[in-house]
Amino acid sequence: MTARSTRRTAAKSRIAAVGAIAVAGTMLLTACGDQTKNNDSSGPDKAGTSAGASTETSSPADLLPAKIKAKGVIKVGSDIAYPPVEFKDKSGETVGIDPDLADALGKELGVEFQFENGTFDTLITGLRSKRYDLAMSAMTDTKDRQEGIDPETKKKVGEGVDFIDYFTAGVSIYTKKGDDQGIKTWADLCGKKIALQRNTVSHDLAKAESKKCTDGKKIAIEAYDNDLEAQTRLRSGGADAGSSDFPVAAYAVKTSGGGKDFQLVGEQVEAAPYGIAVAKGNDQLTQAIKAAMDAIIKSGEYDKVIAKWGVEAGAVTEAKVNGGS
């Protein structure tokens, strides 16, 4: 879950129900991050291999930077507290949609994807400092992130990142079960308190909507390091509503308190692509991940993962580089 901010006319998020979660309606998703620069010291790209270039004549593994091939490991920054996209199971193992897709990508590339936990709003910084090679955390691909633009000030704050888009998602509001307090839309939150994860699309939407509120009835926004903390706040009665990516919200509604804690209200909004983030300048790695994602889509491994988690409606038919708006 992760930096996740950037108002979405492109937005951030994470995912829906495990296995047989049958949530009414389609399942889409959303997510986010900050921006940065992280040049790959393994050398420049092969001629003609820049972000978005064709890789048809090479295998995905051939496109990997030499340093990563030598290590045999790709380090992935992720906010591992966003079920069912990525989370810890009862045994402490990292599981979810992203880890399963990463396993399939690793087999295609001949390397191991190692997930490292971090708060969502520090993942892009981790790319810049070379702590991570990738950030994969239900992060929404937006133009602001691509260009290193702060979504609120619209000022350039970094070099930006490149994204390999691999899923589509939207944002939802949820409340305590049986107590929606008349909340059906974002406008209904004026004068009420919402709990959510910091620097996410939900956070951006709440701030933008609060500016529209009249009669001094702004939205009281409580932002937390992760979505689970926000859920705890709502569950305890400390907020009127919560918001997160539709799949994540749907999963919380289905599982929290055995399905007795929360309910979805209104419709999901701002559907946009999830992207795997790579620091600018690492075109070889970007193209290798894109080629591997296209390969698992073609082979059917991608569909197996998507079906396992019950989120077929958010599936894509090809990976795109920087397809967000």
C-alpha positions in Angstrom: 0.0 0.0 0.0 1.7 2.0 -2.0 3.1 6.3 -1.3 -0.3 6.1 -2.6 -1.4 9.5 -3.3 -2.5 11.3 -6.4 -5.9 12.4 -7.2 -7.3 10.2 -9.7 -8.6 11.1 -12.7 -6.2 8.3 -12.3 -5.9 6.9 -8.8 -4.5 4.5 -6.3 -5.7 1.3 -4.7 -5.8 -2.4 -3.9 -8.1 -5.5 -4.3 -11.1 -7.8 -3.6 -12.2 -11.0 -2.1 -10.2 -14.2 -1.7 -11.2 -17.3 -3.5 -14.9 -17.4 -3.6 -15.8 -14.0 -2.4 -18.9 -13.3 -4.3 -19.3 -9.6 -4.0 -22.2 -8.1 -5.9 -21.2 -6.2 -9.0 -17.9 -6.2 -10.8 -14.6 -6.1 -9.1 -12.3 -3.3 -10.0 -9.4 -1.8 -8.1 -7.0 1.3 -7.5 -3.6 2.4 -5.7 -0.6 5.0 -5.5 2.9 6.4 -4.7 5.4 9.3 -4.8 8.2 9.9 -7.4 11.9 9.5 -7.9 15.0 8.8 -9.9 17.1 5.6 -9.8 19.4 5.0 -12.7 20.4 1.4 -13.3 24.1 1.1 -13.0 24.2 -2.1 -15.1 24.4 0.0 -18.3 22.2 1.5 -20.9 19.5 -0.3 -22.8 19.9 -2.2 -25.9 19.3 -0.1 -29.0 15.6 0.5 -29.5 14.6 -0.8 -26.0 13.1 2.2 -24.2 9.9 2.3 -22.1 7.2 1.2 -24.4 9.5 -0.3 -27.1 8.9 -3.7 -28.7 10.5 -6.7 -27.1 9.2 -9.4 -29.5 12.6 -10.7 -30.6 13.9 -11.2 -27.1 12.8 -13.4 -24.2 11.9 -11.6 -21.0 14.9 -13.0 -19.2 17.2 -11.7 -22.0 16.0 -8.2 -21.2 17.0 -8.2 -17.5 19.8 -5.9 -16.5 23.1 -7.8 -16.0 23.3 -6.9 -12.2 19.9 -8.4 -11.5 20.7 -11.5 -13.6 23.8 -12.0 -11.5 22.0 -11.6 -8.2 19.1 -13.7 -9.3 16.8 -11.6 -7.1 14.4 -8.7 -7.7 13.7 -6.7 -4.5 10.1 -5.6 -4.3 8.9 -2.8 -2.0 5.3 -3.4 -0.8 2.9 -2.3 1.9 2.1 -5.9 3.0 -1.1 -5.0 4.9 -3.6 -4.7 2.1 -5.6 -7.9 1.9 -6.2 -9.5 -0.5 -3.7 -7.7 -2.7 -0.8 -8.4 -0.4 -0.9 -9.5 3.2 0.5 -11.9 5.8 -1.4 -15.1 6.4 -1.7 -16.8 9.7 1.7 -18.5 9.3 3.3 -15.1 8.6 3.8 -15.9 4.9 3.3 -13.0 2.4 0.4 -13.9 0.2 -2.1 -12.3 -2.1 -2.6 -11.2 -5.7 0.6 -9.3 -6.1 2.8 -12.1 -4.6 1.2 -14.7 -6.8 1.7 -12.6 -9.9 5.3 -12.0 -8.8 5.9 -15.7 -8.5 4.7 -16.2 -12.0 6.9 -13.4 -13.3 9.9 -14.8 -11.5 9.5 -18.1 -13.2 9.3 -16.4 -16.5 12.4 -14.3 -15.8 14.5 -17.0 -14.0 14.8 -14.9 -10.8 13.2 -14.7 -7.4 11.0 -11.8 -6.4 11.6 -10.9 -2.7 8.9 -8.8 -1.1 10.1 -6.3 1.6 7.5 -4.6 3.8 7.3 -0.8 4.0 4.7 1.9 4.5 3.0 2.8 1.3 4.1 6.4 1.2 7.8 5.4 1.4 7.9 2.9 -1.4 8.9 5.4 -4.2 11.6 6.8 -1.9 12.8 3.3 -1.5 13.2 3.0 -5.3 15.2 6.3 -5.4 17.5 5.1 -2.7 17.9 1.7 -4.5 16.5 -0.2 -1.6 14.0 -1.8 -4.0 14.2 -2.6 -7.6 10.4 -2.4 -8.0 7.4 -1.2 -6.0 4.4 -3.6 -6.3 1.6 -2.6 -4.0 -1.7 -1.9 -5.6 -0.2 1.3 -6.8 -2.2 3.4 -9.3 -0.5 4.6 -12.4 -1.1 8.3 -12.8 0.5 11.0 -14.9 1.5 12.9 -11.7 3.5 9.9 -10.5 5.0 9.3 -13.9 6.3 12.9 -14.0 7.2 13.4 -10.4 4.4 16.0 -9.7 2.9 16.6 -6.3 -0.9 16.0 -6.8 -1.9 18.9 -4.5 0.6 21.6 -5.3 1.2 20.5 -8.9 4.9 21.2 -8.4 7.6 18.9 -9.6 9.1 17.1 -6.6 11.0 14.2 -8.3 12.0 12.5 -11.5 8.9 10.3 -11.5 8.6 6.6 -12.2 7.6 4.3 -15.0 4.7 1.9 -14.6 3.9 -1.5 -16.0 0.2 -1.7 -15.8 -1.3 -5.1 -14.9 -4.8 -4.6 -13.4 -7.7 -2.2 -13.1 -9.4 -1.0 -9.9 -11.7 1.6 -8.3 -12.4 3.2 -4.9 -15.3 2.5 -2.5 -16.7 3.9 0.7 -17.8 1.6 3.6 -19.5 2.1 7.0 -20.3 0.1 10.1 -22.9 -2.5 9.2 -26.4 -1.2 9.7 -25.3 2.4 10.3 -24.6 4.1 7.0 -25.6 7.5 8.4 -27.1 8.5 5.1 -23.8 8.2 3.3 -24.1 7.1 -0.4 -21.7 9.4 -2.2 -18.6 11.4 -1.4 -20.6 14.5 -1.1 -22.5 12.9 1.8 -19.3 12.9 3.8 -19.4 16.6 4.4 -19.7 17.2 8.2 -18.6 13.6 8.9 -15.4 11.8 9.8 -13.6 9.3 7.5 -10.7 7.0 8.3 -8.4 5.9 5.5 -4.8 5.2 4.5 -2.5 8.1 4.1 -1.4 9.2 0.6 -3.9 7.0 -1.2 -6.5 7.9 -3.9 -9.1 7.7 -1.2 -7.1 10.3 0.8 -6.9 12.5 -2.3 -10.6 12.2 -3.0 -11.5 13.0 0.6 -9.4 16.2 0.5 -10.8 17.3 -2.8 -14.4 16.6 -1.8 -13.9 18.5 1.5 -13.0 21.6 -0.4 -16.4 21.5 -2.0 -18.3 21.3 1.2 -20.4 24.3 2.2 -21.6 25.9 5.5 -18.3 25.0 7.1 -19.1 21.4 7.1 -15.8 20.0 6.0 -14.9 16.3 6.0 -12.8 15.4 9.1 -10.1 13.2 7.7 -8.1 10.8 9.8 -5.2 9.3 7.8 -3.3 6.2 8.9 -0.1 4.4 7.9 -2.1 1.4 6.6 -5.6 0.4 5.7 -6.0 -2.1 8.6 -5.5 0.8 11.1 -8.2 2.8 9.4 -10.5 -0.2 9.6 -9.8 -0.6 13.3 -10.7 3.1 13.9 -14.0 2.7 12.1 -14.8 -0.6 13.8 -14.3 1.1 17.2 -16.8 3.9 16.3 -14.1 6.5 16.0 -15.2 7.4 12.4 -18.3 7.5 10.4 -16.9 5.9 7.3 -13.8 4.3 5.7 -12.6 4.2 2.1 -10.1 2.1 0.1 -9.8 0.3 -3.2 -13.0 -1.5 -4.0 -11.4 -5.0 -3.8 -9.9 -4.2 -0.4 -13.1 -2.7 0.9 -15.1 -5.6 -0.4 -12.7 -8.0 1.3 -13.0 -6.2 4.6 -16.8 -6.2 4.3 -16.7 -10.0 3.7 -14.2 -11.0 6.3 -14.1 -8.5 9.2 -16.1 -9.8 12.1 -17.3 -12.7 10.0 -19.0 -10.2 7.7 -20.8 -8.4 10.6 -18.6 -5.3 10.9 -18.9 -3.3 7.7 -21.0 -2.7 4.6 -20.3 -1.1 1.3 -22.2 2.1 0.4 -22.7 3.7 -2.9 -20.8 2.9 -6.1 -17.1 2.6 -6.6 -15.5 5.5 -8.5 -12.3 6.4 -10.3 -11.3 3.1 -11.9 -7.7 3.2 -13.0 -4.8 0.9 -13.7 -2.5 -0.6 -11.0 1.1 -0.4 -12.1 4.4 -2.0 -11.0 6.7 1.0 -10.4 10.3 1.3 -11.7 12.6 4.2 -11.2 13.2 6.4 -14.2 16.2 5.4 -16.3 15.8 1.7 -15.7 14.4 0.9 -19.1 15.8 -2.6 -19.3 14.1 -3.6 -16.2 10.8 -1.9 -17.2 10.9 -3.8 -20.5 11.8 -7.1 -18.9 8.8 -6.9 -16.5 6.5 -5.8 -19.3 7.6 -8.7 -21.5 7.2 -11.2 -18.6 3.8 -9.9 -17.8 2.7 -10.2 -21.4 4.1 -13.8 -21.4 2.1 -14.9 -18.3 -1.0 -13.3 -19.8 -0.5 -15.2 -23.0 0.3 -18.5 -21.2 -2.8 -18.3 -19.0 -0.8 -18.1 -15.7 -2.1 -14.6 -15.2 -5.7 -15.7 -15.5 -5.1 -18.5 -13.0 -4.0 -16.0 -10.4 -6.8 -13.5 -11.1 -9.4 -16.3 -10.9 -7.9 -17.7 -7.7 -8.6 -14.4 -6.0 -12.0 -13.8 -7.7 -11.1 -10.5 -9.4 -11.6 -11.4 -13.0 -13.4 -8.1 -13.8 -10.2 -6.2 -13.2 -8.1 -8.3 -15.5 -6.2 -6.9 -18.5 -5.3 -8.5 -21.8 -1.9 -6.9 -22.2 0.6 -5.1 -20.1 1.1 -1.4 -20.9 3.8 1.0 -19.9 2.6 4.3 -18.4 -1.0 3.8 -19.5 -2.4 5.8 -16.6 -3.8 9.3 -17.0 
